[in-house]
Amino acid sequence: MNSTPAIQIIEPPAAPGPPAAPGQLARRFPANFVWGTATSAYQIEGAAREDGRGDSIWDVFCRRPGVIRDGSSGERACDHYHRFEADLDLMAELGVRAYRFSISWPRVQPLGRGAWNEAGFAFYDRLIAGLALRGIAAHVTLHHWDLPQALQDRGGWANRDTARCFVDYAVEVGRRFGARAASIATLNEPWVIAFLGHELGIFAPGEKCRRTAMQVAHHLLVSHGLAVREMRAAGCTTPLGIVLNQSPVHAATDSAVDRAKASLEDGLVVRWYMDPLLRGSYPRDVLAHLGADAPRVETGDMELIRQPLDFLGVNYYTRNVAAVDAQDGDTERRRKLTDMGWEVFPDGLTELLVRLKADYALPPIYITENGAAYQDRLVGDRVADPDRIEFLQGHIAALADACEAGVDVRGYFVWSLLDNFEWADGYSKRFGIVYVDYGSQRRILKDSAIWYRDFLRGG
């Protein structure tokens, strides 16, 4: 491991009273409820060309002119690869007892197939050991969008062989780290990979074809099912699941066309993934809508995808508003917006979870991501972010409402621990509860981090 100076962590002076008493809110949850923070490899690690790591599709995508808002990349990011010990100390200081992170597939297997990179695995070995030393549970995600470029050169997720490569990778991670992980999620947000990466083309790998996108979505689900089956067959007893981004979809008006659009969007975002995972079939209305763009499904695929889940990860940020006339959608969005332009809508989390419980035979749920970007400003040694505190407080209260309505939710992870590389927005959006000065790599606790620390102590 390269030697680097310790990170300077600055705690701001106490902010004038937070919006709510953290202890009172914390008491609405059971004592064994899991509270944590989350990150992903490409967004924080950096060290993109060190210790044998191969290119990911995001490394290559970021080299295209004009695709990243500020022309940046994750090549350095938060330099977590060199500074992880100090970042773990920071988590311990906050009282976090669970950390969700992803493994960089091209760091441990540069070509996505064939030889393993022991230097890459050694980093995650040190990371997991450091977490254990501090009493922080490791929640591992196998694939958070950074596919090895070598596999993309062979067709990427549009090529069914990539699912087989993913299984080999998943089984190896399970063999090495399964006994030391609290959970392993196969995929993070397959909708994003398929839709933003292969239909809209605004995320890596930058393809723009609906038929390809839907085939990618299917292959991702196949890869999940295969990985879960084979990891269990190999003796991995770690809880296994998948992470989906989900939102309730509201019609902007009561018109028949807006209601129909809302139903279809719900089908494409929620039911397209939930139905095969928990019912073993794709929603018929979406298949009819797709027509010739529907994916090729091989015999046995749906049974394969429907592997029993030990948990379901839900990433929630906002609701979706469906409108045939875009002006109707804009009118409906009359509440506060985050810096991403997303409506702050905590009630949607309660609504979503209660709906999922009513519609599906659910495994235990973890809220694996929830957070907000704001235009944070460092003034002296303090970042005052009252809007983020209000956002977290409101969504944790909404989560408590869902639990009290009978939804089996076991944990909550704030997105994100650190400001980081926010994909196509580069470093222009800050989601962290910890401010990162990217020039010096100094970490500074925002007021929201202090609120979360007090909340955890209150629990």
N, C-alpha and C positions, 0 to 999 in steps of 0.2 A: 504494500500500500504506500502510495506517495505521501511524504510528510508535508503537511500544510499548517499554517498558523491556526490557532483556535479561533472560532467565529466569535465575534463580539456580539453578545446578546444584551440588548438594552430594554429594560422595562420602563414604561412611561410612568410619570406620577399618576397617582390614583385619579381616575376620571370622576367628574361629578356624577352622582348616583346613576347606576344603570337603570334601564327601563323597568326591570322587575327584579324581585328577590330571587336569586338563583336557587336557593335552598327550597323555597316553596314549590317551584316548578319541578325540581328534581324529585321531590317526594311523591310525585304522581307516577313514578316508575318503580318497578321492583328493584331490590338491592343488587340482583345479579344481572341487570340490564347492561349491555356492552356499550361503552362510550368511547369513541375514537376519532381519529382524523384519517384522511386519505390523500394519496398522491398517485402518480404513475411514472414509470421509468423514463420515457422520453421527455417528459415535461420537467423533470428535476435533475436527472443524473449527470448530464454532460458527459465528458470523457468519451466522446463519440468515436474517437480513433485510437483509443488506448487498449492495451492488454488483449488484443486479438478480436475486439468486437467488430462484427461486420456491419455493413450498411443496412438500415431499415428503409422501408418505403417512405418514411417521413424525412430521412436524411436526403434522399434523392428528390422528393417532392419540393423540399425547401430550397433546392438549388434552381428551381424554375423561376424565372423572373416574374414578379407580380402576383404570385399566389399567396404569399404571406404579407399581411398588412404592413408590417414595418421592415420587411426584407430580412428578417432574422431567421434563426433556426434553433434547434435544441442542442447544438454542438457543445455549448458550455452550460446553458440553462442555469440551475442553482448550484452547480458543481457539487452536488450531493455525493457523487462517487468518491470524492476526496474528503468530504466534510460530514459524512454520515454520522460519525460518533458525536459531534457537536449537535447535530440535528436530533439525535436520539436523546441527548441530554436535555435539549429544549422540550421535547415531548414529555420527558419525565418531570421536568419543572412545571409543566402545565397540568400534570396529574393524569395524562392520557394513559389508558390501560389497554388500548387496542390500536393497531396501525394497519391500515389497508394500503398495500403497495403492489406494484406489478413487477414481474421479472421481464427483462428485455430479452426476447427470444434471440435476436442476433448477437447479443453479448455472450450467451452460453452455447449457441450453435450458429456460427456466423453465416453458414449457407442454408440454414433451415433444414438440413438433412446431413447425415454423415457425422463427422467427428465433432465431439464436444469440446468446448473451450474451457479448460479447467480454471484458467484465470478468472473467467466470468463467473463460474460457479463459486469460486472462492470469495468473491465480493458478497454474494448473497448469503454465503455461509457466515461471514463476519457480521453482516447486517442482522441476520436472524439471531445469532449469538448475542449481539449487542442489545437487541430487544429483550431477549430472555433475561439477561443480566439486570435489566431495569424493570422487570416485571410487566412488560408490554407484550400482549399477544400478537402474533404475526398472522395477518389475514392476506393471503397471497392471491393475486390475479395472474393467470398465465398469459393472457393476451389482451393488452390495452392498446391495440391498433398498430403497433410497430412491427409489422410483418417483415421478415428478412427479405431484402431486395432480391436476393438470388431466387427465392420462390416466386416473387412477382415476375421475374424474367421468364419463368416457366408457366405463367398464366395466373399466378396468385390465387386468390380465393375463388376465382371463376373456374379453376382447374380442380377437379375433385381430388386429385392426388395430394393437394395441399392439406386436406383433412387428415390423410394418413400420416403425413409428416408431423402435423400437429399432435396426433396421438402419441407418436414416438417421443416427442418433446414433453408432453404432459406426463407420460408414464415415468420418464427419467426424473422430472422435477418431483413427482410424487415419491419416487424411490429415495431420492436424496433428502428431501425436506419435509415429506408428509408427516412424519412423526413429531416434527417440531412446529408445525403450523396449526393454528386454531381452525382455519378453513382454507379451502382452495376453490376459487371461482375459475371456470374455464375461460369465459369470454366477458369482456366489458362492452356493453351496448352494441350488439351486432347490427342494430338498425342504423347506427352512425356509419359503420364500416360499409354497409350495403348502400344506403341512400346518399349520404353526404360524400362518400368516397367513390361510388360507382354510378350513381344516377345524376346528381348535381355536379359532381366533380370538383367540389370546393375543398375537399379533404383528400389526403393521399388514398389511392394512387392517382386520383384525378381523372377517372373514367366518366363518360357521360352516356350511359345506355341503360334504359330501364330493364330490358331483358337480362342484361348482364347483372344488374343490381339484384334482381330477384333470384337469379341462380346463385349469386354470392350469398345471399341471405340463407338460402337452403343449405348450401355447403357449410356455412358456419354452424348451423344447427346440427347438421350431420357430424361435424367435427366435435361438437360438444357431446353428443350422444356417444360417439365412439370413444372419446377420451374418458368419460365417466365410466363406461362399461369396462374398458381396458385397465384403467387405474384400479378399479375395485378388483378385477381379476388378478392383478399383480400384487394384491394384498394391501393396498392403501386404505386405511380406515379413517382418514381425515374426512370431516364433513365436506361434501362436494356440492357445488351449485353453479349458478350462472347469474350475471348481472345485466339487467335490462333497464334502459331509460324509459320511463312511463309518465304519462300525463292524462288527466281527464280531458276530453274534447267537448267543448261547448259550442253549440250553434250560435252564431252572432245574432241571428234573428229567429223568429218562430216560423219563418217561411219553410215550405216543404223542401226547397232546394238547399237551404242552409242545413236543415236537419239531415238531409241525405248526405251532404258533404261531410258533416260531422261524423256520421256513422261510418263512412268510408275511411276517413282519416283515423278513426279509432281502430278500424280493421287493419290498416297498414302499419300503425305504430304499436298498438297494444296486442290485439288479437292474433296478428300474424305470427307473433312469437309465443304468446301464452298458450294459444290453442294447440299447436303441435307439442309443446313441452309438457302440457298437463292433460291434453285430450287425445293426442295422437292424430290430429288432422289439421289442415289449413281451413280458415273460414271460407265458406262457400261463396259469400257475396264478394269477397276480395278476389278469389279465383276467377269468378265471372267477370269482374271488372278488368282483371289483367289480361284475360284472353290469351293471345299468343305469347305474351310476355311472362306468363306463369312459368315457374321453374320445372325442369325435368326432375321427376321424382322416381327413384329406382325402387323396385320391390323390396319391402322391408325397411325402407328409410323411416317411415313414420313411427314404427315400433321402436326403431333404434333411437330416434330423437327423444322419445318419451321414456327416458331412463328415470327411475325414482330420484328425486332431488332431496338433499338434506337441508337445503335452504334456497331461498330466492333473494337475490340482491335487487333492490329497487333504487334507482337514481331519480330523484325528483327535484325539479327546479321551478316549474311553472305549469300553468294549464295551457292548452291549445284552444284557440278560437277559430272556428271554421266559418268562412264567409265566401259565398260566390262573388259578391261585390266586395273588393278589398276595403272600400270605405266603411262598410258595415263593421268589419273586424276592427278597424282603427277606432271607431266610435265606442265599441265595446270595451276597449282597453283604457279605462278611465282611472285605473289605480296607479300606484307607484311603480316605476320601472327601475330595474337594475342597469348597470352600465352596459350590459349586453342587449338592452332593449327588451328584456323579459319582464313580464308583469309579476309583481310580488303577490302571490295568491296562496297563502298557507292553507286555506280551507280545501284547496284542491288535493292536498296530501291526504287529508282525512277521507275525502270523497273517493279518491282513487283506491285507497286500501280497503275501505268498506265494500266498494264495488268488487274488487278482486276476491275478497272473502265470499261474497255472495255468488260469484260466477264460477269459481274454481275450487277444487280440493287442494288448498295451498299447503306447501311446507312452511316451516318458520321463515319469517321475513327479516331481513336486515335492510335498513336504509343506508345504502353503501355510499351514496353521495347526496349532499344537500348543502348549498351555499350560494353565495352571490358575489358578483364583481361590482366594485364601486370605484370611483375616481379618488383613490386614497392619496393623501398628501402627507409627506413627512415634514413636520414642523418642529424644529429642534430635534428632540429625540422621542417624539410622540406621533402616533398616527391615530387621530380620533375618527372612528368609523361607526357613529351611532346607528346609521341605517343598517349596517350588517348585524349589529347587536339585535336590533328590532327584528330583522329577518330571521335570525337564529331562534330568538325567543318565540316568535310567532309560529315557526315550523315545528319546534319541539313541543309547543303546546298543542298544535294540531295533531302531532304524532301521539301525544298522550290521549287525545280524544279518540283516536283510532284504536288504541290499546283498550281503552275503557269501553269501546263498542264491541270488543271481542276479537279483534285482529291480533294474531300471534306474532308480534314484533319483538325481536330479541336484541336489537342493537341499532346504533345511529353513528354515522361517520360524517364529520364536517368536511366538506370540500372547500378549501384545501388547507393543509397545514401551512404551505408556503405559497407566496406568489410564485408564478412559474410561467413556462412557455405555454401560452393558451392557443395552440394549434394555428389555425389560419389567422388569428388575431395577433400572433407573436407575443410580445411582452407588453402590449398596449392595454391588456385587461388584467386586473389583479383580483384573484379569488381568495388569496391567503388570509388566514387570521394572523399570520406572521409576515411582516413586510420584508422584502428582499431588496437591498440596494445592489443592483446587478453589477455595478462597477467594482465595488469593494467586497461584495458577497456578505455584507453585514446583515444580520437578522435582527429585526426590531419587533417586539411584541406590539401588535395593535391593541386598541382598547377591547376589541372583540375577543382577542386571546385571553385578556385578563378576565373578561366576563365569563368565558368558557371555563377557565381555571376555577373561578369562584363557583360556577355552576357545578363542576365536578366535585369540588370540596363539599358543596351543599348536599350532594347525593350520598 
